[in-house]
Amino acid sequence: MNHRIRVSPTAEAKACCAATYGSDVVALLLGNSYHPGGLALTRRLAHRLALCPGSAVLDVAAGRGATALMVAAEYGADVTGIDLSEANVAAAGTAARDAGLTDRVRFTHGDAERLPAGDAAFDAVLCECAFCTFPDKPTAATELARVLRPGGRLGITDVTVDPGRLPPELTGLGGWIACVADARPLDEYAQILTAAGLRITDTERHDTAVTTMLDQIEARLTLIRMTARNQAEAAGLDFDLAPAVLAAARAAVGDGIIGYGLIVAEKP
């Protein structure tokens, strides 16, 4: 697949994101947490959501389960993780069994725009570094609001972008998979959530978390090139293109074009 082409928000982009983020190569590049800020920022978000023992929590785009397992182990919550990648669902289930947390955590395949959950089923919903990849953001926001109980809270951390200034290296399908091609400014995310019937209670900027993650990816790319290049290339990682994409992303963060934000919203 040519990562240099431009794409519109379609099922193709969703399928490519699911396949990419379900791959072992991405796990090697990003580590346990597939988002800037790692579990430290997840804990900050969990604190904002006032999670406590027995809280019913939905983790949307749960990846391989790092957030869901941490929330269950450290906060005593009962967690359901949903992900579009079957490979991630399987890996997360294995991680839950290995951690002895299957009584409090379960994972299932699902689409954020059609959540496999009943109305008002959860006290809290988490969605980390994924809302920006959802092609139909208003529908996804409506779904996130639908499954929350009255008084329940939604917590999102996500890439923010000034779309008019995004460099061309980050606007094609590769940029979509890198979570920037359809990312929005922080206030636009807030507007989408407000239109879905939620009340914004907190917003924070964590832009430096993106730079830290780029540093980690660059270091891991070097290691993968030395130890698992054939596996990585077979999975579609382009070592020739990666430096230019990383350099463009790093420059965009420095210029204030790309950042990272935290939003908490409450269902009335």
Contacts in CASP RR format, 6 or more apart in sequence:
PFRMAT RR
TARGET T0000
AUTHOR 0000-0000-0000
METHOD contacts of the structure
MODEL  1
MNHRIRVSPTAEAKACCAATYGSDVVALLLGNSYHPGGLALTRRLAHRLA
LCPGSAVLDVAAGRGATALMVAAEYGADVTGIDLSEANVAAAGTAARDAG
LTDRVRFTHGDAERLPAGDAAFDAVLCECAFCTFPDKPTAATELARVLRP
GGRLGITDVTVDPGRLPPELTGLGGWIACVADARPLDEYAQILTAAGLRI
TDTERHDTAVTTMLDQIEARLTLIRMTARNQAEAAGLDFDLAPAVLAAAR
AAVGDGIIGYGLIVAEKP
1 16 0 8 1.000
1 173 0 8 1.000
2 173 0 8 1.000
3 172 0 8 1.000
3 173 0 8 1.000
3 174 0 8 1.000
3 175 0 8 1.000
3 177 0 8 1.000
3 238 0 8 1.000
3 241 0 8 1.000
4 172 0 8 1.000
5 172 0 8 1.000
5 173 0 8 1.000
6 171 0 8 1.000
6 172 0 8 1.000
6 173 0 8 1.000
7 13 0 8 1.000
7 172 0 8 1.000
7 173 0 8 1.000
7 176 0 8 1.000
7 181 0 8 1.000
9 135 0 8 1.000
9 136 0 8 1.000
9 182 0 8 1.000
10 135 0 8 1.000
11 135 0 8 1.000
12 173 0 8 1.000
13 133 0 8 1.000
13 135 0 8 1.000
13 173 0 8 1.000
13 176 0 8 1.000
13 182 0 8 1.000
14 84 0 8 1.000
14 111 0 8 1.000
14 133 0 8 1.000
14 134 0 8 1.000
14 135 0 8 1.000
16 173 0 8 1.000
16 176 0 8 1.000
16 177 0 8 1.000
17 84 0 8 1.000
17 133 0 8 1.000
17 176 0 8 1.000
17 177 0 8 1.000
18 83 0 8 1.000
18 84 0 8 1.000
18 85 0 8 1.000
19 85 0 8 1.000
20 26 0 8 1.000
20 177 0 8 1.000
21 34 0 8 1.000
21 63 0 8 1.000
21 85 0 8 1.000
21 88 0 8 1.000
21 177 0 8 1.000
22 63 0 8 1.000
22 64 0 8 1.000
22 85 0 8 1.000
22 87 0 8 1.000
22 88 0 8 1.000
22 91 0 8 1.000
23 87 0 8 1.000
23 235 0 8 1.000
24 231 0 8 1.000
24 235 0 8 1.000
25 224 0 8 1.000
25 228 0 8 1.000
25 231 0 8 1.000
25 232 0 8 1.000
25 235 0 8 1.000
25 236 0 8 1.000
25 237 0 8 1.000
26 34 0 8 1.000
27 64 0 8 1.000
28 220 0 8 1.000
28 224 0 8 1.000
28 228 0 8 1.000
28 232 0 8 1.000
29 217 0 8 1.000
29 220 0 8 1.000
29 221 0 8 1.000
29 224 0 8 1.000
30 213 0 8 1.000
30 216 0 8 1.000
30 217 0 8 1.000
31 216 0 8 1.000
31 220 0 8 1.000
32 39 0 8 1.000
32 64 0 8 1.000
32 66 0 8 1.000
33 39 0 8 1.000
33 42 0 8 1.000
33 66 0 8 1.000
33 67 0 8 1.000
33 128 0 8 1.000
34 63 0 8 1.000
34 64 0 8 1.000
34 66 0 8 1.000
34 128 0 8 1.000
34 129 0 8 1.000
35 41 0 8 1.000
35 128 0 8 1.000
35 129 0 8 1.000
35 157 0 8 1.000
35 213 0 8 1.000
36 129 0 8 1.000
36 157 0 8 1.000
36 159 0 8 1.000
36 206 0 8 1.000
36 209 0 8 1.000
36 210 0 8 1.000
36 212 0 8 1.000
36 213 0 8 1.000
36 260 0 8 1.000
37 157 0 8 1.000
37 206 0 8 1.000
37 209 0 8 1.000
37 212 0 8 1.000
37 213 0 8 1.000
37 260 0 8 1.000
38 209 0 8 1.000
39 66 0 8 1.000
39 67 0 8 1.000
39 70 0 8 1.000
41 157 0 8 1.000
41 206 0 8 1.000
41 209 0 8 1.000
41 262 0 8 1.000
42 66 0 8 1.000
42 67 0 8 1.000
42 70 0 8 1.000
42 71 0 8 1.000
42 126 0 8 1.000
42 128 0 8 1.000
42 157 0 8 1.000
43 70 0 8 1.000
43 74 0 8 1.000
44 262 0 8 1.000
45 126 0 8 1.000
45 128 0 8 1.000
45 155 0 8 1.000
45 157 0 8 1.000
45 262 0 8 1.000
45 264 0 8 1.000
46 71 0 8 1.000
46 74 0 8 1.000
46 75 0 8 1.000
46 126 0 8 1.000
48 153 0 8 1.000
48 155 0 8 1.000
48 202 0 8 1.000
48 262 0 8 1.000
48 264 0 8 1.000
49 124 0 8 1.000
49 126 0 8 1.000
49 153 0 8 1.000
49 155 0 8 1.000
49 264 0 8 1.000
50 124 0 8 1.000
50 153 0 8 1.000
51 57 0 8 1.000
51 71 0 8 1.000
51 75 0 8 1.000
51 76 0 8 1.000
51 77 0 8 1.000
51 124 0 8 1.000
52 75 0 8 1.000
52 76 0 8 1.000
52 77 0 8 1.000
53 75 0 8 1.000
53 76 0 8 1.000
53 77 0 8 1.000
54 76 0 8 1.000
54 77 0 8 1.000
54 78 0 8 1.000
55 75 0 8 1.000
55 76 0 8 1.000
55 77 0 8 1.000
55 78 0 8 1.000
55 123 0 8 1.000
55 124 0 8 1.000
56 77 0 8 1.000
56 78 0 8 1.000
56 80 0 8 1.000
56 121 0 8 1.000
56 122 0 8 1.000
56 123 0 8 1.000
56 124 0 8 1.000
57 68 0 8 1.000
57 71 0 8 1.000
57 77 0 8 1.000
57 78 0 8 1.000
57 79 0 8 1.000
57 80 0 8 1.000
57 122 0 8 1.000
57 123 0 8 1.000
57 124 0 8 1.000
57 125 0 8 1.000
57 126 0 8 1.000
58 79 0 8 1.000
58 80 0 8 1.000
58 81 0 8 1.000
58 82 0 8 1.000
58 115 0 8 1.000
58 117 0 8 1.000
58 121 0 8 1.000
58 122 0 8 1.000
58 124 0 8 1.000
58 125 0 8 1.000
58 126 0 8 1.000
58 147 0 8 1.000
59 65 0 8 1.000
59 67 0 8 1.000
59 68 0 8 1.000
59 71 0 8 1.000
59 79 0 8 1.000
59 80 0 8 1.000
59 81 0 8 1.000
59 82 0 8 1.000
59 125 0 8 1.000
59 126 0 8 1.000
59 127 0 8 1.000
60 81 0 8 1.000
60 82 0 8 1.000
60 112 0 8 1.000
60 115 0 8 1.000
60 125 0 8 1.000
60 126 0 8 1.000
60 127 0 8 1.000
60 130 0 8 1.000
60 144 0 8 1.000
61 82 0 8 1.000
61 83 0 8 1.000
61 84 0 8 1.000
61 112 0 8 1.000
61 127 0 8 1.000
61 128 0 8 1.000
61 129 0 8 1.000
61 130 0 8 1.000
61 133 0 8 1.000
62 68 0 8 1.000
62 81 0 8 1.000
62 82 0 8 1.000
62 83 0 8 1.000
62 88 0 8 1.000
62 92 0 8 1.000
62 107 0 8 1.000
63 83 0 8 1.000
63 85 0 8 1.000
63 88 0 8 1.000
63 91 0 8 1.000
63 92 0 8 1.000
64 88 0 8 1.000
64 91 0 8 1.000
64 92 0 8 1.000
64 95 0 8 1.000
65 81 0 8 1.000
65 88 0 8 1.000
65 91 0 8 1.000
65 92 0 8 1.000
65 93 0 8 1.000
65 95 0 8 1.000
65 96 0 8 1.000
65 105 0 8 1.000
65 107 0 8 1.000
66 95 0 8 1.000
67 126 0 8 1.000
67 128 0 8 1.000
68 79 0 8 1.000
68 80 0 8 1.000
68 81 0 8 1.000
68 92 0 8 1.000
68 96 0 8 1.000
68 105 0 8 1.000
68 107 0 8 1.000
69 79 0 8 1.000
69 92 0 8 1.000
69 95 0 8 1.000
69 96 0 8 1.000
69 99 0 8 1.000
69 101 0 8 1.000
69 105 0 8 1.000
71 77 0 8 1.000
71 79 0 8 1.000
71 126 0 8 1.000
72 78 0 8 1.000
72 79 0 8 1.000
72 101 0 8 1.000
72 104 0 8 1.000
72 105 0 8 1.000
73 99 0 8 1.000
73 101 0 8 1.000
76 104 0 8 1.000
77 104 0 8 1.000
77 124 0 8 1.000
78 104 0 8 1.000
78 105 0 8 1.000
79 104 0 8 1.000
79 105 0 8 1.000
79 106 0 8 1.000
80 105 0 8 1.000
80 106 0 8 1.000
80 107 0 8 1.000
80 108 0 8 1.000
80 117 0 8 1.000
80 122 0 8 1.000
81 92 0 8 1.000
81 105 0 8 1.000
81 106 0 8 1.000
81 107 0 8 1.000
81 108 0 8 1.000
82 107 0 8 1.000
82 108 0 8 1.000
82 109 0 8 1.000
82 110 0 8 1.000
82 112 0 8 1.000
82 115 0 8 1.000
82 116 0 8 1.000
82 117 0 8 1.000
83 89 0 8 1.000
83 92 0 8 1.000
83 107 0 8 1.000
83 109 0 8 1.000
83 110 0 8 1.000
84 109 0 8 1.000
84 110 0 8 1.000
84 111 0 8 1.000
84 112 0 8 1.000
86 109 0 8 1.000
89 107 0 8 1.000
89 108 0 8 1.000
89 109 0 8 1.000
92 107 0 8 1.000
93 102 0 8 1.000
93 105 0 8 1.000
93 106 0 8 1.000
93 107 0 8 1.000
96 102 0 8 1.000
96 105 0 8 1.000
96 106 0 8 1.000
96 107 0 8 1.000
108 116 0 8 1.000
110 116 0 8 1.000
112 127 0 8 1.000
112 130 0 8 1.000
112 131 0 8 1.000
112 134 0 8 1.000
112 140 0 8 1.000
112 143 0 8 1.000
112 144 0 8 1.000
113 134 0 8 1.000
113 135 0 8 1.000
113 136 0 8 1.000
113 139 0 8 1.000
113 140 0 8 1.000
113 143 0 8 1.000
114 143 0 8 1.000
115 143 0 8 1.000
115 144 0 8 1.000
115 146 0 8 1.000
115 147 0 8 1.000
117 147 0 8 1.000
118 146 0 8 1.000
118 147 0 8 1.000
119 146 0 8 1.000
119 147 0 8 1.000
120 146 0 8 1.000
120 147 0 8 1.000
120 148 0 8 1.000
120 149 0 8 1.000
120 150 0 8 1.000
121 147 0 8 1.000
121 149 0 8 1.000
122 147 0 8 1.000
122 148 0 8 1.000
122 149 0 8 1.000
122 152 0 8 1.000
123 148 0 8 1.000
123 149 0 8 1.000
123 152 0 8 1.000
123 153 0 8 1.000
124 148 0 8 1.000
124 152 0 8 1.000
124 153 0 8 1.000
124 154 0 8 1.000
124 155 0 8 1.000
125 144 0 8 1.000
125 147 0 8 1.000
125 148 0 8 1.000
125 153 0 8 1.000
125 154 0 8 1.000
125 155 0 8 1.000
126 155 0 8 1.000
126 156 0 8 1.000
127 144 0 8 1.000
127 154 0 8 1.000
127 155 0 8 1.000
127 156 0 8 1.000
127 158 0 8 1.000
128 156 0 8 1.000
128 157 0 8 1.000
128 158 0 8 1.000
129 157 0 8 1.000
129 158 0 8 1.000
129 159 0 8 1.000
129 179 0 8 1.000
130 158 0 8 1.000
130 179 0 8 1.000
131 137 0 8 1.000
131 140 0 8 1.000
131 141 0 8 1.000
131 156 0 8 1.000
131 158 0 8 1.000
131 189 0 8 1.000
132 158 0 8 1.000
132 159 0 8 1.000
132 161 0 8 1.000
132 179 0 8 1.000
132 180 0 8 1.000
132 182 0 8 1.000
132 183 0 8 1.000
132 184 0 8 1.000
133 176 0 8 1.000
133 179 0 8 1.000
133 182 0 8 1.000
134 140 0 8 1.000
135 182 0 8 1.000
137 184 0 8 1.000
137 192 0 8 1.000
138 192 0 8 1.000
138 195 0 8 1.000
138 196 0 8 1.000
141 192 0 8 1.000
141 193 0 8 1.000
141 195 0 8 1.000
141 196 0 8 1.000
141 198 0 8 1.000
142 196 0 8 1.000
144 154 0 8 1.000
144 193 0 8 1.000
144 196 0 8 1.000
144 198 0 8 1.000
145 154 0 8 1.000
145 193 0 8 1.000
145 196 0 8 1.000
145 197 0 8 1.000
145 198 0 8 1.000
145 267 0 8 1.000
148 154 0 8 1.000
148 198 0 8 1.000
148 267 0 8 1.000
149 267 0 8 1.000
150 267 0 8 1.000
150 268 0 8 1.000
151 266 0 8 1.000
151 267 0 8 1.000
151 268 0 8 1.000
152 266 0 8 1.000
152 267 0 8 1.000
153 201 0 8 1.000
153 264 0 8 1.000
153 265 0 8 1.000
153 266 0 8 1.000
153 267 0 8 1.000
154 193 0 8 1.000
154 198 0 8 1.000
154 263 0 8 1.000
154 264 0 8 1.000
154 265 0 8 1.000
154 266 0 8 1.000
154 267 0 8 1.000
155 262 0 8 1.000
155 263 0 8 1.000
155 264 0 8 1.000
155 265 0 8 1.000
156 189 0 8 1.000
156 193 0 8 1.000
156 262 0 8 1.000
156 263 0 8 1.000
156 264 0 8 1.000
156 265 0 8 1.000
157 206 0 8 1.000
157 260 0 8 1.000
157 261 0 8 1.000
157 262 0 8 1.000
157 263 0 8 1.000
158 179 0 8 1.000
158 183 0 8 1.000
158 189 0 8 1.000
158 260 0 8 1.000
158 261 0 8 1.000
158 263 0 8 1.000
159 179 0 8 1.000
159 180 0 8 1.000
159 183 0 8 1.000
159 210 0 8 1.000
159 258 0 8 1.000
159 259 0 8 1.000
159 260 0 8 1.000
159 261 0 8 1.000
160 183 0 8 1.000
160 184 0 8 1.000
160 185 0 8 1.000
160 186 0 8 1.000
160 189 0 8 1.000
160 205 0 8 1.000
160 258 0 8 1.000
160 259 0 8 1.000
160 260 0 8 1.000
160 261 0 8 1.000
161 180 0 8 1.000
161 183 0 8 1.000
161 184 0 8 1.000
161 185 0 8 1.000
161 257 0 8 1.000
161 258 0 8 1.000
161 259 0 8 1.000
162 185 0 8 1.000
162 256 0 8 1.000
162 257 0 8 1.000
162 258 0 8 1.000
163 183 0 8 1.000
163 184 0 8 1.000
163 185 0 8 1.000
165 252 0 8 1.000
165 255 0 8 1.000
165 257 0 8 1.000
166 180 0 8 1.000
166 181 0 8 1.000
166 252 0 8 1.000
166 257 0 8 1.000
166 258 0 8 1.000
167 248 0 8 1.000
167 251 0 8 1.000
167 252 0 8 1.000
167 257 0 8 1.000
169 175 0 8 1.000
169 244 0 8 1.000
169 245 0 8 1.000
169 248 0 8 1.000
170 178 0 8 1.000
170 180 0 8 1.000
170 181 0 8 1.000
170 245 0 8 1.000
170 248 0 8 1.000
170 249 0 8 1.000
170 252 0 8 1.000
170 258 0 8 1.000
171 181 0 8 1.000
172 181 0 8 1.000
173 181 0 8 1.000
174 181 0 8 1.000
174 245 0 8 1.000
175 181 0 8 1.000
175 245 0 8 1.000
176 182 0 8 1.000
178 245 0 8 1.000
178 249 0 8 1.000
180 249 0 8 1.000
180 252 0 8 1.000
180 258 0 8 1.000
183 258 0 8 1.000
184 192 0 8 1.000
186 203 0 8 1.000
186 205 0 8 1.000
186 261 0 8 1.000
186 263 0 8 1.000
189 263 0 8 1.000
190 200 0 8 1.000
190 203 0 8 1.000
190 263 0 8 1.000
190 265 0 8 1.000
193 200 0 8 1.000
193 263 0 8 1.000
193 265 0 8 1.000
194 200 0 8 1.000
194 265 0 8 1.000
197 267 0 8 1.000
197 268 0 8 1.000
198 265 0 8 1.000
198 266 0 8 1.000
198 267 0 8 1.000
199 265 0 8 1.000
199 266 0 8 1.000
199 267 0 8 1.000
199 268 0 8 1.000
200 263 0 8 1.000
200 264 0 8 1.000
200 265 0 8 1.000
201 264 0 8 1.000
201 265 0 8 1.000
201 266 0 8 1.000
202 262 0 8 1.000
202 263 0 8 1.000
202 264 0 8 1.000
203 261 0 8 1.000
203 262 0 8 1.000
203 263 0 8 1.000
203 264 0 8 1.000
204 261 0 8 1.000
204 262 0 8 1.000
205 259 0 8 1.000
205 260 0 8 1.000
205 261 0 8 1.000
205 262 0 8 1.000
206 259 0 8 1.000
206 260 0 8 1.000
206 261 0 8 1.000
206 262 0 8 1.000
207 253 0 8 1.000
207 256 0 8 1.000
207 258 0 8 1.000
207 259 0 8 1.000
207 260 0 8 1.000
207 261 0 8 1.000
209 260 0 8 1.000
210 249 0 8 1.000
210 253 0 8 1.000
210 258 0 8 1.000
210 259 0 8 1.000
210 260 0 8 1.000
211 250 0 8 1.000
211 253 0 8 1.000
211 254 0 8 1.000
214 246 0 8 1.000
214 249 0 8 1.000
214 250 0 8 1.000
214 253 0 8 1.000
217 246 0 8 1.000
218 246 0 8 1.000
221 239 0 8 1.000
221 242 0 8 1.000
221 246 0 8 1.000
224 232 0 8 1.000
224 237 0 8 1.000
225 232 0 8 1.000
225 239 0 8 1.000
229 239 0 8 1.000
232 239 0 8 1.000
233 239 0 8 1.000
249 258 0 8 1.000
252 258 0 8 1.000
253 259 0 8 1.000
END
